[in-house]
Amino acid sequence: FNLIINIYLIEYCALNPLTLDCISLVIYFYYNYFSFIRFPAIVDLALRVNKLGKSSITYEIKVFKRGEDTIKIVKEFIYIFINRNN
């Protein structure tokens, strides 16, 4: 799930997490499972920023089975950002 967030930051926000002056830490996350997805199903992910604070971001990721509109899983992350040198 972190991969979709990093792709979003790099491709759509022109940010590279490896070269920023700060690092991000996950301080909270949860999953809501609504139904199962079995291997080898292909999934689609939808990323949304739920809250943008001064030093934190809350992301939500929804998981869908490819070709279906029913949400299978919802995951929420809260990231905080701290100075890399402190």
Biopython code that builds the backbone (N, CA, C, O; Angstrom):
import numpy as np
from Bio.PDB.StructureBuilder import StructureBuilder

atoms = [
    (1, "PHE", "N", (0.812, -1.200, 0.000)),
    (1, "PHE", "CA", (0.000, 0.000, 0.000)),
    (1, "PHE", "C", (0.857, 1.267, 0.000)),
    (1, "PHE", "O", (0.429, 2.300, -0.514)),
    (2, "ASN", "N", (2.049, 1.198, 0.565)),
    (2, "ASN", "CA", (2.917, 2.375, 0.549)),
    (2, "ASN", "C", (3.352, 2.734, -0.865)),
    (2, "ASN", "O", (3.625, 3.899, -1.155)),
    (3, "LEU", "N", (3.416, 1.751, -1.733)),
    (3, "LEU", "CA", (3.855, 1.995, -3.106)),
    (3, "LEU", "C", (2.941, 2.982, -3.822)),
    (3, "LEU", "O", (3.434, 3.869, -4.520)),
    (4, "ILE", "N", (1.634, 2.856, -3.669)),
    (4, "ILE", "CA", (0.726, 3.780, -4.352)),
    (4, "ILE", "C", (0.916, 5.209, -3.836)),
    (4, "ILE", "O", (0.793, 6.165, -4.602)),
    (5, "ILE", "N", (1.214, 5.359, -2.546)),
    (5, "ILE", "CA", (1.447, 6.698, -1.994)),
    (5, "ILE", "C", (2.736, 7.276, -2.557)),
    (5, "ILE", "O", (2.765, 8.445, -2.942)),
    (6, "ASN", "N", (3.802, 6.483, -2.615)),
    (6, "ASN", "CA", (5.065, 6.975, -3.171)),
    (6, "ASN", "C", (4.938, 7.313, -4.651)),
    (6, "ASN", "O", (5.491, 8.318, -5.098)),
    (7, "ILE", "N", (4.226, 6.501, -5.416)),
    (7, "ILE", "CA", (4.004, 6.812, -6.835)),
    (7, "ILE", "C", (3.248, 8.130, -6.973)),
    (7, "ILE", "O", (3.593, 8.962, -7.812)),
    (8, "TYR", "N", (2.222, 8.318, -6.153)),
    (8, "TYR", "CA", (1.455, 9.566, -6.168)),
    (8, "TYR", "C", (2.355, 10.765, -5.868)),
    (8, "TYR", "O", (2.303, 11.767, -6.581)),
    (9, "LEU", "N", (3.179, 10.673, -4.824)),
    (9, "LEU", "CA", (4.051, 11.788, -4.452)),
    (9, "LEU", "C", (5.064, 12.107, -5.544)),
    (9, "LEU", "O", (5.314, 13.275, -5.839)),
    (10, "ILE", "N", (5.644, 11.078, -6.141)),
    (10, "ILE", "CA", (6.672, 11.284, -7.162)),
    (10, "ILE", "C", (6.072, 11.764, -8.478)),
    (10, "ILE", "O", (6.558, 12.736, -9.055)),
    (11, "GLU", "N", (5.028, 11.102, -8.959)),
    (11, "GLU", "CA", (4.496, 11.406, -10.289)),
    (11, "GLU", "C", (3.547, 12.597, -10.334)),
    (11, "GLU", "O", (3.501, 13.305, -11.339)),
    (12, "TYR", "N", (2.793, 12.829, -9.268)),
    (12, "TYR", "CA", (1.771, 13.873, -9.318)),
    (12, "TYR", "C", (2.083, 15.091, -8.452)),
    (12, "TYR", "O", (1.488, 16.153, -8.638)),
    (13, "CYS", "N", (3.017, 14.944, -7.502)),
    (13, "CYS", "CA", (3.371, 16.066, -6.628)),
    (13, "CYS", "C", (4.817, 16.513, -6.826)),
    (13, "CYS", "O", (5.268, 17.451, -6.168)),
    (14, "ALA", "N", (5.544, 15.854, -7.722)),
    (14, "ALA", "CA", (6.951, 16.166, -8.000)),
    (14, "ALA", "C", (7.809, 16.100, -6.734)),
    (14, "ALA", "O", (8.754, 16.873, -6.582)),
    (15, "LEU", "N", (7.481, 15.185, -5.838)),
    (15, "LEU", "CA", (8.256, 14.991, -4.615)),
    (15, "LEU", "C", (8.901, 13.621, -4.650)),
    (15, "LEU", "O", (8.283, 12.640, -5.063)),
    (16, "ASN", "N", (10.137, 13.564, -4.217)),
    (16, "ASN", "CA", (10.811, 12.283, -4.082)),
    (16, "ASN", "C", (11.051, 12.044, -2.598)),
    (16, "ASN", "O", (11.840, 12.770, -1.994)),
    (17, "PRO", "N", (10.409, 11.068, -1.993)),
    (17, "PRO", "CA", (10.571, 10.829, -0.560)),
    (17, "PRO", "C", (12.024, 10.619, -0.129)),
    (17, "PRO", "O", (12.362, 10.860, 1.030)),
    (18, "LEU", "N", (12.875, 10.180, -1.035)),
    (18, "LEU", "CA", (14.273, 9.931, -0.680)),
    (18, "LEU", "C", (15.109, 11.197, -0.607)),
    (18, "LEU", "O", (16.178, 11.186, 0.005)),
    (19, "THR", "N", (14.656, 12.286, -1.210)),
    (19, "THR", "CA", (15.453, 13.514, -1.230)),
    (19, "THR", "C", (14.829, 14.657, -0.435)),
    (19, "THR", "O", (15.368, 15.763, -0.432)),
    (20, "LEU", "N", (13.719, 14.416, 0.230)),
    (20, "LEU", "CA", (13.082, 15.461, 1.038)),
    (20, "LEU", "C", (13.892, 15.744, 2.296)),
    (20, "LEU", "O", (14.661, 14.896, 2.750)),
    (21, "ASP", "N", (13.718, 16.941, 2.860)),
    (21, "ASP", "CA", (14.373, 17.307, 4.117)),
    (21, "ASP", "C", (13.718, 16.641, 5.322)),
    (21, "ASP", "O", (14.230, 16.721, 6.439)),
    (22, "CYS", "N", (12.593, 15.991, 5.094)),
    (22, "CYS", "CA", (11.885, 15.347, 6.198)),
    (22, "CYS", "C", (11.625, 13.883, 5.855)),
    (22, "CYS", "O", (11.718, 13.463, 4.702)),
    (23, "ILE", "N", (11.300, 13.131, 6.887)),
    (23, "ILE", "CA", (10.907, 11.741, 6.694)),
    (23, "ILE", "C", (9.467, 11.581, 7.177)),
    (23, "ILE", "O", (8.987, 12.354, 8.005)),
    (24, "SER", "N", (8.802, 10.583, 6.655)),
    (24, "SER", "CA", (7.424, 10.337, 7.077)),
    (24, "SER", "C", (7.370, 9.057, 7.902)),
    (24, "SER", "O", (8.059, 8.079, 7.615)),
    (25, "LEU", "N", (6.542, 9.093, 8.922)),
    (25, "LEU", "CA", (6.335, 7.939, 9.787)),
    (25, "LEU", "C", (4.845, 7.657, 9.870)),
    (25, "LEU", "O", (4.040, 8.577, 10.012)),
    (26, "VAL", "N", (4.483, 6.399, 9.782)),
    (26, "VAL", "CA", (3.082, 6.020, 9.950)),
    (26, "VAL", "C", (2.814, 5.939, 11.452)),
    (26, "VAL", "O", (3.458, 5.171, 12.166)),
    (27, "ILE", "N", (1.851, 6.746, 11.925)),
    (27, "ILE", "CA", (1.534, 6.714, 13.352)),
    (27, "ILE", "C", (0.201, 6.032, 13.630)),
    (27, "ILE", "O", (-0.121, 5.730, 14.779)),
    (28, "TYR", "N", (-0.573, 5.790, 12.570)),
    (28, "TYR", "CA", (-1.877, 5.160, 12.752)),
    (28, "TYR", "C", (-2.293, 4.544, 11.433)),
    (28, "TYR", "O", (-2.056, 5.116, 10.369)),
    (29, "PHE", "N", (-2.913, 3.379, 11.503)),
    (29, "PHE", "CA", (-3.531, 2.807, 10.309)),
    (29, "PHE", "C", (-4.626, 1.848, 10.727)),
    (29, "PHE", "O", (-4.606, 1.297, 11.828)),
    (30, "TYR", "N", (-5.564, 1.661, 9.850)),
    (30, "TYR", "CA", (-6.598, 0.654, 10.072)),
    (30, "TYR", "C", (-7.056, 0.101, 8.741)),
    (30, "TYR", "O", (-6.898, 0.727, 7.693)),
    (31, "TYR", "N", (-7.623, -1.078, 8.810)),
    (31, "TYR", "CA", (-8.217, -1.739, 7.648)),
    (31, "TYR", "C", (-9.677, -2.036, 7.958)),
    (31, "TYR", "O", (-10.013, -2.403, 9.084)),
    (32, "ASN", "N", (-10.530, -1.882, 6.978)),
    (32, "ASN", "CA", (-11.895, -2.397, 7.023)),
    (32, "ASN", "C", (-12.028, -3.390, 5.883)),
    (32, "ASN", "O", (-11.880, -3.027, 4.716)),
    (33, "TYR", "N", (-12.306, -4.634, 6.217)),
    (33, "TYR", "CA", (-12.479, -5.678, 5.212)),
    (33, "TYR", "C", (-13.970, -5.895, 4.992)),
    (33, "TYR", "O", (-14.714, -6.185, 5.928)),
    (34, "PHE", "N", (-14.392, -5.751, 3.748)),
    (34, "PHE", "CA", (-15.799, -5.936, 3.413)),
    (34, "PHE", "C", (-16.057, -7.275, 2.732)),
    (34, "PHE", "O", (-17.124, -7.866, 2.896)),
    (35, "SER", "N", (-15.082, -7.748, 1.972)),
    (35, "SER", "CA", (-15.165, -9.076, 1.372)),
    (35, "SER", "C", (-13.768, -9.495, 0.933)),
    (35, "SER", "O", (-12.861, -8.668, 0.836)),
    (36, "PHE", "N", (-13.608, -10.773, 0.673)),
    (36, "PHE", "CA", (-12.301, -11.325, 0.343)),
    (36, "PHE", "C", (-11.971, -11.172, -1.135)),
    (36, "PHE", "O", (-12.847, -11.131, -1.998)),
    (37, "ILE", "N", (-10.680, -11.090, -1.384)),
    (37, "ILE", "CA", (-10.142, -11.174, -2.739)),
    (37, "ILE", "C", (-9.141, -12.323, -2.710)),
    (37, "ILE", "O", (-8.258, -12.365, -1.853)),
    (38, "ARG", "N", (-9.282, -13.233, -3.631)),
    (38, "ARG", "CA", (-8.399, -14.398, -3.650)),
    (38, "ARG", "C", (-7.395, -14.297, -4.787)),
    (38, "ARG", "O", (-7.704, -13.806, -5.873)),
    (39, "PHE", "N", (-6.183, -14.776, -4.512)),
    (39, "PHE", "CA", (-5.144, -14.877, -5.527)),
    (39, "PHE", "C", (-5.635, -15.828, -6.607)),
    (39, "PHE", "O", (-6.214, -16.863, -6.276)),
    (40, "PRO", "N", (-5.437, -15.534, -7.845)),
    (40, "PRO", "CA", (-4.629, -14.508, -8.494)),
    (40, "PRO", "C", (-5.430, -13.306, -9.004)),
    (40, "PRO", "O", (-5.115, -12.771, -10.067)),
    (41, "ALA", "N", (-6.441, -12.880, -8.282)),
    (41, "ALA", "CA", (-7.257, -11.745, -8.722)),
    (41, "ALA", "C", (-6.399, -10.495, -8.901)),
    (41, "ALA", "O", (-5.446, -10.273, -8.154)),
    (42, "ILE", "N", (-6.740, -9.696, -9.879)),
    (42, "ILE", "CA", (-6.089, -8.408, -10.114)),
    (42, "ILE", "C", (-6.928, -7.344, -9.430)),
    (42, "ILE", "O", (-8.157, -7.360, -9.508)),
    (43, "VAL", "N", (-6.251, -6.412, -8.754)),
    (43, "VAL", "CA", (-6.969, -5.380, -8.009)),
    (43, "VAL", "C", (-6.668, -3.997, -8.571)),
    (43, "VAL", "O", (-5.634, -3.776, -9.200)),
    (44, "ASP", "N", (-7.583, -3.083, -8.332)),
    (44, "ASP", "CA", (-7.393, -1.665, -8.613)),
    (44, "ASP", "C", (-7.435, -0.933, -7.285)),
    (44, "ASP", "O", (-8.226, -1.270, -6.404)),
    (45, "LEU", "N", (-6.569, 0.081, -7.145)),
    (45, "LEU", "CA", (-6.498, 0.864, -5.924)),
    (45, "LEU", "C", (-6.915, 2.294, -6.210)),
    (45, "LEU", "O", (-6.578, 2.851, -7.255)),
    (46, "ALA", "N", (-7.645, 2.884, -5.283)),
    (46, "ALA", "CA", (-8.030, 4.291, -5.370)),
    (46, "ALA", "C", (-7.446, 5.000, -4.156)),
    (46, "ALA", "O", (-7.679, 4.592, -3.019)),
    (47, "LEU", "N", (-6.684, 6.065, -4.404)),
    (47, "LEU", "CA", (-6.022, 6.814, -3.338)),
    (47, "LEU", "C", (-6.706, 8.154, -3.160)),
    (47, "LEU", "O", (-7.046, 8.830, -4.131)),
    (48, "ARG", "N", (-6.903, 8.530, -1.899)),
    (48, "ARG", "CA", (-7.511, 9.825, -1.595)),
    (48, "ARG", "C", (-6.809, 10.412, -0.382)),
    (48, "ARG", "O", (-6.445, 9.686, 0.544)),
    (49, "VAL", "N", (-6.617, 11.730, -0.387)),
    (49, "VAL", "CA", (-6.130, 12.441, 0.790)),
    (49, "VAL", "C", (-7.360, 12.873, 1.578)),
    (49, "VAL", "O", (-8.151, 13.689, 1.106)),
    (50, "ASN", "N", (-7.519, 12.323, 2.780)),
    (50, "ASN", "CA", (-8.674, 12.664, 3.612)),
    (50, "ASN", "C", (-8.465, 13.937, 4.408)),
    (50, "ASN", "O", (-9.410, 14.687, 4.652)),
    (51, "LYS", "N", (-7.207, 14.186, 4.820)),
    (51, "LYS", "CA", (-6.912, 15.376, 5.619)),
    (51, "LYS", "C", (-5.473, 15.779, 5.367)),
    (51, "LYS", "O", (-4.574, 14.939, 5.341)),
    (52, "LEU", "N", (-5.266, 17.064, 5.182)),
    (52, "LEU", "CA", (-3.931, 17.615, 4.977)),
    (52, "LEU", "C", (-3.667, 18.616, 6.088)),
    (52, "LEU", "O", (-4.283, 19.681, 6.134)),
    (53, "GLY", "N", (-2.746, 18.269, 6.987)),
    (53, "GLY", "CA", (-2.415, 19.143, 8.103)),
    (53, "GLY", "C", (-1.075, 19.822, 7.886)),
    (53, "GLY", "O", (-0.490, 19.715, 6.808)),
    (54, "LYS", "N", (-0.583, 20.525, 8.907)),
    (54, "LYS", "CA", (0.707, 21.223, 8.809)),
    (54, "LYS", "C", (1.881, 20.247, 8.802)),
    (54, "LYS", "O", (2.887, 20.487, 8.133)),
    (55, "SER", "N", (1.754, 19.154, 9.541)),
    (55, "SER", "CA", (2.851, 18.181, 9.591)),
    (55, "SER", "C", (2.354, 16.748, 9.459)),
    (55, "SER", "O", (3.055, 15.806, 9.829)),
    (56, "SER", "N", (1.153, 16.585, 8.935)),
    (56, "SER", "CA", (0.622, 15.231, 8.772)),
    (56, "SER", "C", (-0.314, 15.163, 7.570)),
    (56, "SER", "O", (-0.866, 16.168, 7.124)),
    (57, "ILE", "N", (-0.471, 13.958, 7.068)),
    (57, "ILE", "CA", (-1.404, 13.688, 5.970)),
    (57, "ILE", "C", (-2.146, 12.397, 6.311)),
    (57, "ILE", "O", (-1.548, 11.424, 6.771)),
    (58, "THR", "N", (-3.443, 12.406, 6.079)),
    (58, "THR", "CA", (-4.243, 11.198, 6.231)),
    (58, "THR", "C", (-4.652, 10.724, 4.842)),
    (58, "THR", "O", (-5.356, 11.424, 4.115)),
    (59, "TYR", "N", (-4.199, 9.525, 4.487)),
    (59, "TYR", "CA", (-4.523, 8.912, 3.199)),
    (59, "TYR", "C", (-5.555, 7.811, 3.396)),
    (59, "TYR", "O", (-5.604, 7.165, 4.443)),
    (60, "GLU", "N", (-6.370, 7.612, 2.381)),
    (60, "GLU", "CA", (-7.296, 6.486, 2.352)),
    (60, "GLU", "C", (-7.090, 5.744, 1.040)),
    (60, "GLU", "O", (-7.014, 6.355, -0.026)),
    (61, "ILE", "N", (-7.000, 4.426, 1.128)),
    (61, "ILE", "CA", (-6.856, 3.587, -0.058)),
    (61, "ILE", "C", (-8.028, 2.618, -0.094)),
    (61, "ILE", "O", (-8.305, 1.919, 0.881)),
    (62, "LYS", "N", (-8.708, 2.588, -1.226)),
    (62, "LYS", "CA", (-9.796, 1.635, -1.429)),
    (62, "LYS", "C", (-9.325, 0.578, -2.418)),
    (62, "LYS", "O", (-8.665, 0.887, -3.410)),
    (63, "VAL", "N", (-9.672, -0.666, -2.135)),
    (63, "VAL", "CA", (-9.266, -1.793, -2.969)),
    (63, "VAL", "C", (-10.509, -2.374, -3.637)),
    (63, "VAL", "O", (-11.508, -2.676, -2.984)),
    (64, "PHE", "N", (-10.416, -2.520, -4.951)),
    (64, "PHE", "CA", (-11.493, -3.089, -5.762)),
    (64, "PHE", "C", (-10.941, -4.274, -6.540)),
    (64, "PHE", "O", (-9.776, -4.265, -6.939)),
    (65, "LYS", "N", (-11.747, -5.273, -6.754)),
    (65, "LYS", "CA", (-11.381, -6.331, -7.690)),
    (65, "LYS", "C", (-11.573, -5.763, -9.090)),
    (65, "LYS", "O", (-12.603, -5.154, -9.382)),
    (66, "ARG", "N", (-10.581, -5.963, -9.958)),
    (66, "ARG", "CA", (-10.639, -5.415, -11.311)),
    (66, "ARG", "C", (-11.956, -5.760, -11.977)),
    (66, "ARG", "O", (-12.379, -6.916, -11.989)),
    (67, "GLY", "N", (-12.610, -4.728, -12.541)),
    (67, "GLY", "CA", (-13.871, -4.914, -13.241)),
    (67, "GLY", "C", (-15.104, -4.834, -12.358)),
    (67, "GLY", "O", (-16.226, -4.954, -12.850)),
    (68, "GLU", "N", (-14.910, -4.631, -11.050)),
    (68, "GLU", "CA", (-16.042, -4.534, -10.129)),
    (68, "GLU", "C", (-16.054, -3.172, -9.446)),
    (68, "GLU", "O", (-15.007, -2.549, -9.276)),
    (69, "ASP", "N", (-17.236, -2.713, -9.055)),
    (69, "ASP", "CA", (-17.379, -1.430, -8.368)),
    (69, "ASP", "C", (-17.485, -1.575, -6.854)),
    (69, "ASP", "O", (-17.463, -0.576, -6.135)),
    (70, "THR", "N", (-17.598, -2.791, -6.369)),
    (70, "THR", "CA", (-17.766, -3.030, -4.940)),
    (70, "THR", "C", (-16.429, -2.891, -4.221)),
    (70, "THR", "O", (-15.437, -3.500, -4.620)),
    (71, "ILE", "N", (-16.410, -2.090, -3.163)),
    (71, "ILE", "CA", (-15.191, -1.917, -2.367)),
    (71, "ILE", "C", (-14.950, -3.183, -1.556)),
    (71, "ILE", "O", (-15.840, -3.670, -0.860)),
    (72, "LYS", "N", (-13.733, -3.707, -1.658)),
    (72, "LYS", "CA", (-13.368, -4.918, -0.925)),
    (72, "LYS", "C", (-12.680, -4.590, 0.401)),
    (72, "LYS", "O", (-12.962, -5.206, 1.429)),
    (73, "ILE", "N", (-11.774, -3.609, 0.359)),
    (73, "ILE", "CA", (-10.994, -3.235, 1.542)),
    (73, "ILE", "C", (-10.827, -1.718, 1.532)),
    (73, "ILE", "O", (-10.670, -1.112, 0.472)),
    (74, "VAL", "N", (-10.863, -1.112, 2.716)),
    (74, "VAL", "CA", (-10.502, 0.298, 2.874)),
    (74, "VAL", "C", (-9.395, 0.355, 3.913)),
    (74, "VAL", "O", (-9.502, -0.233, 4.989)),
    (75, "LYS", "N", (-8.330, 1.070, 3.576)),
    (75, "LYS", "CA", (-7.226, 1.249, 4.515)),
    (75, "LYS", "C", (-6.984, 2.736, 4.681)),
    (75, "LYS", "O", (-6.994, 3.486, 3.705)),
    (76, "GLU", "N", (-6.765, 3.162, 5.919)),
    (76, "GLU", "CA", (-6.431, 4.560, 6.181)),
    (76, "GLU", "C", (-5.086, 4.608, 6.889)),
    (76, "GLU", "O", (-4.821, 3.818, 7.795)),
    (77, "PHE", "N", (-4.236, 5.545, 6.467)),
    (77, "PHE", "CA", (-2.924, 5.782, 7.069)),
    (77, "PHE", "C", (-2.882, 7.225, 7.550)),
    (77, "PHE", "O", (-3.423, 8.115, 6.894)),
    (78, "ILE", "N", (-2.243, 7.461, 8.689)),
    (78, "ILE", "CA", (-1.871, 8.819, 9.070)),
    (78, "ILE", "C", (-0.350, 8.852, 9.111)),
    (78, "ILE", "O", (0.285, 8.113, 9.862)),
    (79, "TYR", "N", (0.215, 9.720, 8.291)),
    (79, "TYR", "CA", (1.653, 9.937, 8.249)),
    (79, "TYR", "C", (1.962, 11.259, 8.926)),
    (79, "TYR", "O", (1.261, 12.247, 8.712)),
    (80, "ILE", "N", (3.024, 11.284, 9.757)),
    (80, "ILE", "CA", (3.543, 12.547, 10.259)),
    (80, "ILE", "C", (4.902, 12.765, 9.611)),
    (80, "ILE", "O", (5.568, 11.814, 9.202)),
    (81, "PHE", "N", (5.301, 14.014, 9.522)),
    (81, "PHE", "CA", (6.567, 14.366, 8.893)),
    (81, "PHE", "C", (7.456, 15.046, 9.913)),
    (81, "PHE", "O", (7.042, 15.987, 10.591)),
    (82, "ILE", "N", (8.689, 14.555, 10.013)),
    (82, "ILE", "CA", (9.658, 15.145, 10.926)),
    (82, "ILE", "C", (10.937, 15.451, 10.155)),
    (82, "ILE", "O", (11.234, 14.826, 9.137)),
    (83, "ASN", "N", (11.684, 16.423, 10.664)),
    (83, "ASN", "CA", (12.936, 16.824, 10.036)),
    (83, "ASN", "C", (13.898, 15.646, 10.036)),
    (83, "ASN", "O", (14.089, 14.986, 11.058)),
    (84, "ARG", "N", (14.495, 15.390, 8.891)),
    (84, "ARG", "CA", (15.410, 14.252, 8.728)),
    (84, "ARG", "C", (16.645, 14.383, 9.619)),
    (84, "ARG", "O", (17.215, 13.369, 10.022)),
    (85, "ASN", "N", (17.066, 15.596, 9.933)),
    (85, "ASN", "CA", (18.306, 15.822, 10.679)),
    (85, "ASN", "C", (18.114, 15.892, 12.187)),
    (85, "ASN", "O", (19.098, 16.016, 12.917)),
    (86, "ASN", "N", (16.904, 15.816, 12.669)),
    (86, "ASN", "CA", (16.680, 15.915, 14.123)),
    (86, "ASN", "C", (16.369, 14.578, 14.715)),
    (86, "ASN", "O", (16.153, 14.472, 15.923)),
]
sb = StructureBuilder()
sb.init_structure("model")
sb.init_model(0)
sb.init_chain("A")
sb.init_seg("    ")
for serial, (resi, resn, name, xyz) in enumerate(atoms, 1):
    if name == "N":
        sb.init_residue(resn, " ", resi, " ")
    sb.init_atom(name, np.array(xyz, "f"), 0.0, 1.0, " ", f" {name:<3s}", serial, name[0])
structure = sb.get_structure()
